[in-house]
Amino acid sequence: MTAEVTDDGDIDKVEISTDGETYTRIYGNRLYTHNITLSNLDELPEKIYIRATDKSENVKTLSPTIS
């Protein structure tokens, strides 16, 4: 999965989750790429959650639908 993250200021961190509760930090510079292993899950998630936090601690979470 690749996500483009932009902000008027600086991005502090980007995280990804398959349940919306437990997040894993991913690294990049505007483009963030993370390999997700779905084979170890009992059920495929309906959504993947991407959460971005800027240096001012503003948080935005997106949940693109998996199809």
C-alpha positions in Angstrom: 0.0 0.0 0.0 1.3 3.4 -0.9 -0.2 6.7 0.6 0.7 10.2 -0.3 0.6 12.5 2.7 0.8 16.2 2.5 0.3 19.1 4.9 0.8 22.9 4.9 3.3 22.3 7.6 5.6 19.3 8.4 4.3 15.8 8.9 5.4 14.3 12.2 4.4 10.7 11.7 2.2 8.4 9.6 0.7 5.2 11.0 -1.3 2.2 9.6 -3.8 -0.1 11.2 -6.1 -3.0 10.2 -8.4 -2.6 13.1 -8.5 1.2 13.8 -7.1 0.7 17.3 -3.5 -0.7 17.0 -1.3 1.4 14.8 2.2 0.8 13.4 4.4 3.7 12.3 5.4 3.7 8.7 8.2 5.8 7.2 8.6 7.8 4.1 8.9 11.3 2.8 5.5 12.5 1.3 5.0 9.0 -0.2 4.7 6.3 2.4 4.8 2.6 1.5 4.0 -0.3 3.7 3.6 -4.0 2.9 0.6 -5.5 4.7 0.5 -9.3 5.3 -3.1 -10.3 5.3 -2.5 -14.1 5.3 -2.0 -14.1 9.1 -5.4 -12.6 9.8 -8.4 -14.8 10.6 -10.6 -12.4 8.6 -9.7 -9.9 6.0 -10.3 -6.3 7.3 -13.0 -4.3 5.7 -10.8 -1.2 5.9 -7.2 -0.2 6.3 -6.7 2.9 8.5 -4.0 5.5 7.7 -3.4 8.1 10.4 -1.2 11.2 9.9 -0.1 13.6 12.6 1.6 16.9 11.8 4.1 18.8 13.9 1.2 20.8 15.5 -0.3 17.5 16.6 -3.3 17.8 14.3 -4.4 14.2 13.4 -6.3 13.0 10.3 -7.4 9.4 9.8 -8.5 8.0 6.5 -10.1 4.6 5.9 -10.0 3.6 2.3 -12.3 0.6 1.5 -10.6 -2.6 0.4 -12.2 -4.3 -2.6 
